Amino acid sequence: MLSPAFISTATISQPPSRFSVQPPPTSPSTRRICSGWKLTNIGRCKNSTNFRFHPAKEPSRASPVTSSTETRTAQEPADLESCSNQPVSGYLSPYLLAVWLRSSRSVKELRAIHAFILRHLTSLVIYVGNNLISSYLIFGMLVDARKVFDEIPMRSVVTWTAIINGYIDSDLTEEALGLFHDSIKCGVQANGKMFVCILNLCAKRLDFELGRQIHGVILKGNWGNLIVDSAIVYFYAQCKDISSAFVAFEQMPKRDVVCWTSMITSCSQQGLGREAISMFSNMLSDGFLPNEFSVCGVLKACGEEKELKIGRQLHGLIVKKIIKNDVFVGTSLVDMYAKCGNMADSREIFNGMRNRNTVTWTSIIAGYAREGLGEEAINLFRLMKRQRIPANNLTIVSILRACGSIGESLTGREVHAQIVKNSFQTNIHIGSTLVWFYCKCRNQPKASMVLQQMPLRDVVSWTAIISGCAHLGHESEALEFLKTMIEEGVEPNSFTYSSALKACAKMEAILHGRLIHSSANKTSALSNVFVGSALIYMYAKCGYVTEASQVFYSMPVRNLVSWKAMILGYARNGLCREALMLMYRMQAEGIEVDDYILATVYGACGDAKCDVEPSLEYSLQTSH
């Protein structure tokens, strides 16, 4: 990904042809001072008479801020004030001032240099102003940087890029966009670095239209290079237009680890795990060493795709080669093993980590909850609280699911109290999980109360209460909730329809069942195999076998549940021959008939004293 640090560096350290601070012609003595001295102790000085020079190495062009650990020599310091009255274009050059700015190691020191500049320069020279802006932004002083920006009489594209980037880094994207529009009004001709900055702004705002326009301008002006092309890939990836990201990536003449990582991370985040793994393999084949971001992206893909073997190979690479103590990589390993169902290895990685953050704890708690190991999840959650690790929304959702899976109502109620205390109840995911938790603990009144208190309710919230009521035997309430849900404009999904149809079947409420069938018929939910199976079960339970058969034979895909529903529907309605024939057809299609189906069908046929052809009965018994 194109990090803010990268853009900041690109803004300050630029190629000489357009961006770099070029010193004006100076005398040999001036050049000697520029290359051999740097300003120190400014932060501890009250006036300019105490400013001193200390000899040092020439500041690196690749690093705008000189390291505070740089070794000093023991030469006698010179007095800055002795040269302060010289012309700016001579001994005290703006270039030297820019070097001093880059050498500042604290806000206090930077402000002292700024004050000195204001006293000795009648107006801000453009590259001194640019360096002042960049220096303030390095320390996160956006207000001071903006004051300098406003005071510069003439601004270059570097000036505009620096201040826009400062607003982006501070998450003030609206202000950054406004400044970009102002730069256009001022006639500033954007360049590659400005385009990188604006593409990152578009990625942050998910402003697809503006980003696409910038891409068009880049192509028209032939501004493409490795950094700009990587920014284009990153922009499309962040806007979830993965096809355009692939096209831009494939058109890049040269690639680096940044653009590879953007593609890998984007694929894994959008559920394209196979593509992410394939791209990671291609990146290695091209000779690029992965960084922590690309490793985290491909580990996420392995977890989603349950690719435990590849995940283990990556684990070996991490241990042997790179970043084995990185907390984010460690967390990704914990999550990968947990999603692959290997909680033993996940716990081993977790226990071996020197540092753990909230995401690390959440990953392993969620893993235990998914595997039905609620006790382990609860124990870890209590340990997390004792170590004062703050929980996030996903932690709360995971621990509620762990409590619900084992019916641990006491811990769940404690978590609910903390949710209310910390004002988390407004979160729709937490609210929906609370509804589900209370239903699992057979506390339908409490689940209903939580649902009513939610400021926003989505399809997950409603489905949780409808399925919970149907499961607990409160079928009428389930259908009432479905009615209210539709009245509020929330469209049911396949799980909602399945749960409501089960409630209709239990009540043998054929009228409600037909209405639900009609509603589902207007959506894509009817093609869902579970909705179809629930319809078959509902019609058969209500004695409408013909309608059940019509649904069964119109299903595009059938699974064991749908076959079982139709066979048992025939058997329980006394249609033994049809039940046995369908069992035979089920076996012919390679689906195994289980003991429950056989026992139910034979029991129903025996009770009804049906005549069954001996050849058919023998075929079923021997094949089973």
C-alpha positions in Angstrom: 0.0 0.0 0.0 1.1 3.5 -0.6 1.7 4.7 3.0 1.4 8.3 4.2 5.1 8.1 5.0 5.9 7.3 1.4 4.0 10.2 0.1 5.5 12.6 2.6 9.0 11.4 1.6 8.1 11.8 -2.1 6.9 15.4 -1.4 10.1 16.4 0.3 12.8 14.5 -1.5 12.1 15.0 -5.2 14.0 14.6 -8.5 16.2 17.6 -9.3 14.5 18.3 -12.6 11.3 19.5 -11.0 11.2 19.2 -7.3 14.6 19.4 -5.5 15.8 22.4 -3.6 18.7 23.7 -5.7 21.1 26.1 -4.0 21.7 29.4 -5.6 25.3 30.2 -6.8 27.5 30.6 -3.8 31.0 31.4 -2.9 33.5 28.5 -2.1 33.3 29.4 1.6 29.5 29.2 1.5 29.6 25.8 -0.2 32.1 24.6 2.4 29.7 25.6 5.2 26.7 24.1 3.5 28.4 20.7 3.2 30.2 20.6 6.5 28.0 22.2 9.2 24.5 21.8 10.6 22.4 23.7 13.1 22.1 22.3 16.6 20.9 23.3 20.0 18.3 25.7 18.5 15.5 24.4 20.7 17.5 25.4 23.8 18.3 28.9 22.6 16.3 32.0 23.5 17.8 34.3 20.9 19.8 34.2 17.7 23.0 35.2 19.4 23.3 31.7 20.9 22.9 29.8 17.6 25.9 27.6 17.0 27.2 25.5 14.2 28.5 22.0 14.8 30.4 20.1 12.2 28.6 17.1 10.8 28.1 14.9 7.8 26.2 16.3 4.9 22.5 15.6 5.3 21.3 12.7 3.2 19.0 13.6 0.3 17.1 10.3 0.9 16.2 11.2 4.4 14.8 14.7 5.0 15.2 14.5 8.8 18.7 14.1 10.0 19.1 11.4 12.6 19.5 12.5 16.2 22.1 9.8 16.7 24.4 11.1 14.1 28.0 11.3 15.5 29.4 14.8 16.1 33.0 15.8 15.7 34.9 17.8 18.3 35.7 20.9 16.3 35.1 24.3 17.8 31.6 25.6 17.0 31.2 28.8 14.9 28.8 31.7 15.6 25.8 31.9 13.4 25.1 35.6 14.3 28.4 36.5 12.6 26.9 35.6 9.3 23.3 36.6 9.9 23.7 40.1 8.4 25.0 38.8 5.1 22.8 38.9 2.0 20.4 35.9 1.7 21.8 35.2 -1.7 25.3 35.0 -0.4 26.6 33.6 2.8 23.3 32.8 4.4 21.5 31.0 1.6 17.9 29.8 1.6 19.4 26.4 0.7 21.3 26.4 4.0 18.1 27.3 5.8 16.3 24.4 4.1 19.1 22.1 5.3 18.7 23.4 8.9 15.0 22.8 8.7 15.5 19.2 7.7 17.9 18.8 10.6 15.4 19.8 13.2 14.7 17.1 15.8 11.9 18.7 17.9 9.0 21.1 17.5 10.8 23.6 19.8 13.9 23.5 17.6 11.8 23.8 14.4 9.9 26.8 15.8 13.2 28.5 16.7 14.5 28.0 13.1 11.2 29.4 11.8 11.5 32.5 14.0 15.0 33.0 12.7 13.8 32.8 9.1 11.1 35.3 9.8 13.6 37.8 11.2 16.1 37.5 8.4 14.0 37.0 5.3 11.6 39.7 4.1 9.5 37.1 2.3 9.5 33.3 2.3 11.5 31.9 -0.6 9.5 29.1 -2.2 11.8 26.2 -1.3 12.3 27.4 2.2 8.5 27.6 2.6 8.1 24.2 1.2 10.6 22.7 3.6 8.9 24.6 6.5 5.6 23.0 5.5 7.1 19.5 5.2 9.0 19.9 8.5 5.9 20.9 10.4 3.9 18.0 8.9 6.6 15.6 10.0 5.8 16.6 13.5 2.0 16.5 12.9 1.7 20.3 13.2 -0.9 20.8 10.5 -2.1 24.2 11.7 1.4 25.6 11.6 2.0 24.1 8.2 -1.2 25.8 6.9 -0.1 29.2 8.3 3.2 28.9 6.4 1.3 27.8 3.3 -0.9 30.9 3.5 2.1 33.2 4.0 4.0 32.0 0.9 3.5 34.6 -1.8 4.2 32.2 -4.7 3.3 28.5 -4.5 4.6 25.7 -6.6 3.1 22.3 -7.3 5.3 21.0 -4.5 3.8 23.5 -2.0 0.2 22.4 -2.9 1.1 18.7 -2.8 2.7 19.0 0.6 -0.2 20.7 2.2 -2.8 18.5 0.6 -0.9 15.5 1.7 -0.9 16.9 5.3 -4.7 17.1 5.3 -5.0 13.6 3.9 -2.7 12.2 6.7 -4.9 14.0 9.2 -8.1 12.4 7.7 -9.4 15.8 6.7 -10.3 14.6 3.3 -12.9 17.2 2.5 -10.4 20.0 3.2 -7.8 18.2 1.1 -10.3 17.9 -1.8 -11.1 21.6 -1.4 -7.4 22.5 -1.6 -7.0 20.4 -4.7 -9.8 22.3 -6.4 -8.2 25.6 -5.3 -4.9 24.5 -6.9 -6.7 24.0 -10.2 -8.3 27.4 -9.9 -4.8 28.9 -9.4 -3.6 27.3 -12.6 -1.2 24.9 -10.9 -0.1 22.2 -13.4 -0.2 18.9 -11.5 2.7 16.5 -11.8 3.3 12.8 -10.9 3.6 13.4 -7.2 0.5 15.5 -7.1 -1.4 12.7 -9.0 -0.1 10.1 -6.4 -1.4 12.4 -3.6 -4.8 12.8 -5.2 -5.2 9.2 -6.1 -4.5 8.3 -2.4 -7.1 10.9 -1.5 -9.7 9.3 -3.8 -8.8 5.9 -2.4 -9.4 7.2 1.1 -12.7 8.8 0.2 -13.7 6.0 -2.1 -14.3 8.7 -4.7 -14.3 6.5 -7.8 -15.4 9.1 -10.3 -12.6 11.6 -9.5 -10.0 8.9 -9.3 -11.0 7.6 -12.7 -10.7 11.2 -14.1 -7.3 11.5 -12.6 -6.3 8.2 -14.2 -7.5 9.6 -17.6 -5.4 12.7 -17.2 -2.3 10.6 -16.3 -2.7 8.5 -19.4 -3.3 11.6 -21.6 -0.2 13.4 -20.2 2.0 10.3 -20.1 2.7 10.7 -16.4 3.0 7.0 -15.8 5.9 5.6 -13.8 6.3 2.9 -11.2 5.1 5.1 -8.3 2.1 6.6 -10.2 1.1 3.2 -11.6 1.2 1.7 -8.2 -1.1 4.5 -6.9 -3.5 3.7 -9.7 -3.6 0.0 -8.8 -4.1 0.9 -5.1 -6.9 3.3 -5.9 -8.9 0.8 -7.9 -8.2 -1.9 -5.3 -9.5 0.3 -2.4 -12.6 1.2 -4.4 -13.2 -2.5 -4.8 -13.0 -2.4 -8.6 -10.8 -5.4 -8.8 -11.1 -5.9 -12.5 -9.8 -2.3 -13.3 -7.0 -2.9 -10.7 -6.0 -6.1 -12.6 -6.0 -4.2 -15.9 -3.8 -1.4 -14.5 -1.5 -4.0 -12.8 -1.1 -6.0 -16.0 -0.3 -2.8 -18.0 2.6 -1.8 -15.7 5.9 -2.2 -17.5 7.7 -2.5 -14.1 6.4 -3.6 -10.8 7.6 -3.4 -7.2 6.5 -5.1 -3.9 4.1 -2.2 -3.2 1.9 -2.9 -6.3 2.0 -6.6 -5.7 1.0 -6.1 -2.1 -1.9 -3.9 -3.1 -3.3 -6.6 -5.4 -2.7 -9.4 -2.9 -4.4 -7.5 -0.1 -7.3 -6.4 -2.3 -8.0 -9.9 -3.5 -8.0 -11.4 0.0 -10.3 -8.6 1.3 -12.8 -9.2 -1.5 -13.0 -12.9 -1.1 -10.8 -13.8 -4.0 -8.5 -15.9 -1.9 -7.3 -18.2 -4.8 -6.3 -15.2 -6.8 -4.4 -13.7 -3.8 -2.5 -16.9 -3.3 -1.7 -17.1 -7.0 -0.4 -13.5 -7.1 1.7 -14.1 -4.0 3.3 -17.1 -5.8 3.9 -15.0 -8.9 5.5 -12.3 -6.8 8.0 -14.7 -5.3 8.7 -16.1 -8.8 9.5 -12.6 -10.0 12.1 -12.3 -7.2 10.4 -10.0 -4.8 10.8 -10.5 -1.1 7.4 -10.1 0.6 6.9 -7.5 3.3 4.6 -7.8 6.3 1.6 -6.5 4.5 1.8 -9.0 1.6 2.3 -11.8 4.1 -0.7 -10.8 6.1 -2.8 -10.5 3.0 -1.9 -14.0 1.7 -2.4 -15.5 5.2 -5.9 -14.0 5.3 -6.6 -15.6 1.9 -5.3 -19.0 3.2 -7.7 -18.8 6.2 -10.7 -17.9 4.1 -9.9 -20.7 1.6 -9.0 -23.2 4.3 -5.6 -23.7 2.6 -3.9 -25.1 5.7 -1.0 -26.7 3.7 -0.1 -23.4 2.0 -0.5 -21.6 5.3 2.0 -23.9 6.9 4.5 -23.3 4.1 4.1 -19.5 4.7 4.6 -20.0 8.4 7.9 -21.8 7.6 9.0 -18.9 5.4 8.2 -16.4 8.1 10.2 -18.3 10.7 13.2 -18.8 8.4 13.4 -15.5 6.6 11.4 -12.5 7.7 9.4 -10.6 10.4 8.8 -13.5 12.7 8.4 -11.1 15.7 5.9 -8.8 13.9 2.7 -8.6 15.8 0.6 -8.2 12.7 2.1 -11.3 11.0 1.7 -13.2 14.3 -1.9 -12.2 14.5 -2.5 -13.3 10.9 -1.0 -16.7 11.6 -3.3 -17.1 14.7 -6.3 -16.1 12.5 -5.2 -18.4 9.6 -4.9 -21.5 11.8 -8.1 -20.7 13.6 -10.1 -20.3 10.4 -8.6 -23.6 9.1 -10.0 -25.3 12.3 -6.5 -26.0 13.7 -6.9 -24.4 17.2 -3.9 -26.3 18.6 -1.5 -24.5 16.3 -3.4 -21.3 16.6 -3.0 -21.4 20.4 0.7 -22.3 20.1 1.4 -19.3 17.9 -0.7 -17.1 20.3 1.2 -18.3 23.4 4.5 -17.7 21.7 3.9 -14.1 20.7 5.8 -11.5 22.7 3.3 -8.8 22.0 -0.4 -9.2 21.4 -3.0 -6.6 20.5 -6.8 -6.5 20.5 -7.0 -8.2 17.1 -4.7 -11.0 18.2 -7.0 -11.8 21.2 -10.1 -11.4 19.1 -8.8 -13.8 16.4 -8.3 -16.7 18.8 -11.5 -16.0 20.8 -13.5 -16.0 17.5 -11.7 -19.2 16.4 -12.7 -21.0 19.6 -16.3 -19.7 19.2 -16.5 -21.0 15.6 -15.3 -24.4 16.7 -17.9 -24.6 19.5 -15.3 -24.4 22.2 -17.1 -21.8 24.2 -15.4 -22.5 27.5 -12.0 -21.9 26.0 -13.2 -18.7 24.4 -14.7 -17.4 27.7 -11.5 -18.2 29.7 -9.4 -16.3 27.2 -11.9 -13.4 27.3 -11.6 -13.2 31.1 -7.8 -13.3 30.8 -7.9 -10.5 28.2 -9.9 -8.4 30.6 -7.4 -9.1 33.5 -4.6 -7.9 31.2 -6.6 -4.7 30.4 -6.6 -5.3 26.7 -9.5 -3.3 25.2 -12.2 -5.2 23.4 -13.5 -4.1 20.0 -16.8 -4.8 18.3 -15.7 -8.1 16.8 -14.4 -9.3 20.2 -17.8 -8.7 21.7 -19.6 -10.4 18.9 -17.3 -13.4 19.2 -17.7 -13.8 23.0 -21.5 -13.5 22.7 -21.4 -16.3 20.1 -19.2 -18.4 22.4 -21.7 -17.9 25.2 -24.7 -18.7 23.0 -23.1 -21.9 21.7 -22.9 -23.4 25.1 -25.8 -21.6 26.8 -23.6 -19.6 29.1 -26.2 -16.9 30.0 -24.3 -15.5 33.0 -21.2 -14.4 31.1 -23.4 -13.3 28.2 -25.4 -11.0 30.6 -22.1 -9.6 32.0 -21.0 -8.8 28.5 -24.4 -7.2 27.8 -24.0 -5.0 30.8 -20.6 -3.9 29.5 -22.1 -3.2 26.1 -24.7 -0.8 27.7 -22.0 0.8 29.9 -19.8 1.5 26.9 -22.7 2.6 24.6 -22.0 -0.3 22.2 -25.6 -1.3 21.9 -26.1 1.1 19.0 -23.8 -1.1 16.9 -26.1 -3.1 14.6 -23.8 -6.2 14.6 -23.6 -6.3 18.3 -27.3 -5.8 18.7 -28.1 -8.6 16.2 -25.7 -11.0 18.1 -27.4 -10.1 21.4 -30.8 -11.0 19.9 -29.3 -14.3 18.7 -27.6 -15.0 22.1 -30.8 -14.5 24.1 -32.7 -16.8 21.7 -30.0 -19.5 22.1 -30.4 -19.2 25.8 -34.2 -19.6 25.4 -34.9 -16.1 26.7 -37.3 -14.9 23.9 -38.7 -11.9 25.9 -35.2 -10.5 26.5 -34.3 -11.0 22.8 -37.5 -9.1 21.8 -36.6 -6.3 24.2 -33.1 -6.0 22.7 -34.5 -5.9 19.2 -37.0 -3.2 20.1 -34.2 -1.0 21.7 -32.0 -1.2 18.6 -32.0 2.2 16.8 -31.4 0.4 13.5 -32.5 -3.1 12.5 -31.3 -4.9 9.5 -32.1 -8.3 7.9 -29.7 -10.1 10.3 -31.4 -8.6 13.4 -34.9 -9.6 12.2 -33.8 -13.1 11.0 -32.2 -13.7 14.4 -35.5 -13.1 16.3 -37.6 -14.9 13.7 -35.5 -18.0 13.7 -35.2 -17.9 17.5 -38.9 -17.7 18.0 -39.5 -20.5 15.5 -37.0 -22.7 17.2 -38.4 -22.0 20.7 -42.0 -22.8 19.7 -43.2 -19.2 19.4 -44.4 -19.6 15.9 -47.1 -16.9 16.0 -44.5 -14.3 17.3 -42.1 -15.4 14.5 -44.7 -14.6 11.8 -45.6 -11.3 13.5 -42.0 -10.3 13.5 -41.8 -11.2 9.8 -44.8 -9.0 9.1 -43.3 -6.0 11.0 -40.0 -6.5 9.2 -41.6 -6.3 5.8 -43.6 -3.2 6.9 -40.4 -1.5 7.9 -39.1 -2.0 4.4 -36.4 -4.6 5.2 -36.3 -7.4 2.6 -36.1 -10.9 4.0 -33.2 -13.1 2.8 -33.1 -16.9 2.3 -32.5 -17.6 6.0 -35.5 -15.4 7.0 -37.8 -17.2 4.6 -36.6 -20.6 5.7 -37.2 -19.8 9.4 -40.6 -18.4 8.7 -41.7 -21.4 6.6 -40.6 -23.7 9.4 -42.9 -21.8 11.8 -45.7 -22.1 9.3 -45.1 -25.9 9.0 -45.2 -26.3 12.8 -48.5 -24.4 13.0 -49.7 -26.0 9.7 -50.6 -22.5 8.7 -51.0 -23.0 4.9 -52.4 -19.5 4.3 -49.3 -17.8 5.8 -47.1 -20.3 4.0 -48.6 -19.5 0.6 -48.2 -15.8 1.2 -44.5 -16.3 2.1 -44.1 -18.5 -1.0 -45.6 -15.7 -3.1 -43.2 -13.1 -1.5 -40.1 -15.3 -2.0 -41.1 -16.0 -5.6 -40.5 -12.3 -6.4 -36.9 -12.5 -5.2 -33.8 -14.7 -5.9 -34.4 -16.4 -2.5 -36.6 -19.1 -4.2 -33.6 -20.5 -6.0 -31.9 -21.2 -2.7 -31.9 -24.9 -1.8 -32.8 -24.3 1.8 -35.8 -22.1 1.0 -36.9 -24.8 -1.5 -36.5 -27.5 1.2 -38.4 -25.5 3.7 -41.3 -25.0 1.2 -41.4 -28.7 0.5 -41.5 -29.4 4.2 -44.2 -26.8 4.9 -46.5 -28.0 2.1 -46.1 -31.6 2.9 -46.7 -31.0 6.7 -49.9 -29.1 5.8 -51.0 -32.1 3.6 -50.5 -30.4 0.2 -48.2 -33.0 -1.3 -48.9 -31.9 -4.9 -47.5 -28.4 -4.3 -44.6 -29.9 -2.4 -43.8 -32.1 -5.4 -44.0 -29.2 -7.8 -41.5 -27.2 -5.7 -39.2 -30.2 -5.5 -39.1 -30.9 -9.2 -38.7 -27.2 -10.1 -35.6 -26.8 -7.8 -32.4 -26.1 -9.9 -30.3 -27.8 -7.2 -31.2 -30.4 -4.6 -29.3 -31.5 -1.5 -29.9 -34.2 1.1 -32.3 -31.9 3.0 -34.6 -31.4 0.0 -34.6 -35.1 -0.9 -35.4 -36.0 2.7 -38.2 -33.4 2.9 -39.9 -34.8 -0.2 -39.5 -38.5 0.7 -40.8 -38.0 4.2 -43.6 -35.8 2.9 -44.8 -38.6 0.7 -44.4 -41.2 3.5 -46.2 -39.1 6.2 -49.1 -38.5 3.8 -49.5 -42.2 3.1 -48.0 -42.1 -0.4 -45.7 -45.1 0.3 -45.0 -46.1 -3.2 -44.0 -42.6 -4.2 -41.7 -42.4 -1.2 -40.0 -45.6 -2.0 -39.6 -44.7 -5.7 -38.1 -41.4 -4.8 -35.7 -43.2 -2.4 -34.6 -45.5 -5.3 -34.1 -42.4 -7.5 -32.1 -40.7 -4.8 -29.8 -43.7 -4.5 -29.4 -43.8 -8.3 -28.2 -40.2 -8.2 -25.5 -41.2 -5.8 -27.0 -39.7 -2.6 -26.9 -42.1 0.4 -30.2 -42.9 2.1 -29.6 -42.7 5.8 -31.2 -44.9 8.6 -33.6 -42.2 9.6 -35.2 -42.0 6.2 -35.5 -45.8 5.9 -37.0 -46.1 9.4 -39.5 -43.3 8.8 -40.6 -44.6 5.4 -40.9 -48.2 6.4 -42.7 -47.2 9.6 -45.1 -45.0 7.7 -45.7 -47.7 5.1 -46.2 -50.4 7.7 -48.7 -48.2 9.6 -50.6 -47.6 6.4 -50.3 -51.3 5.4 -49.1 -50.3 1.9 -48.3 -52.9 -0.7 -44.7 -52.6 -1.9 -43.2 -54.5 -4.8 -40.7 -57.1 -3.4 -38.1 -56.2 -6.1 -38.1 -52.6 -5.1 -37.9 -53.3 -1.4 -35.1 -55.8 -1.9 -33.2 -53.3 -4.1 -33.4 -50.6 -1.4 -32.3 -53.0 1.4 -29.4 -54.5 -0.4 -28.1 -51.2 -1.8 -28.2 -49.7 1.7 
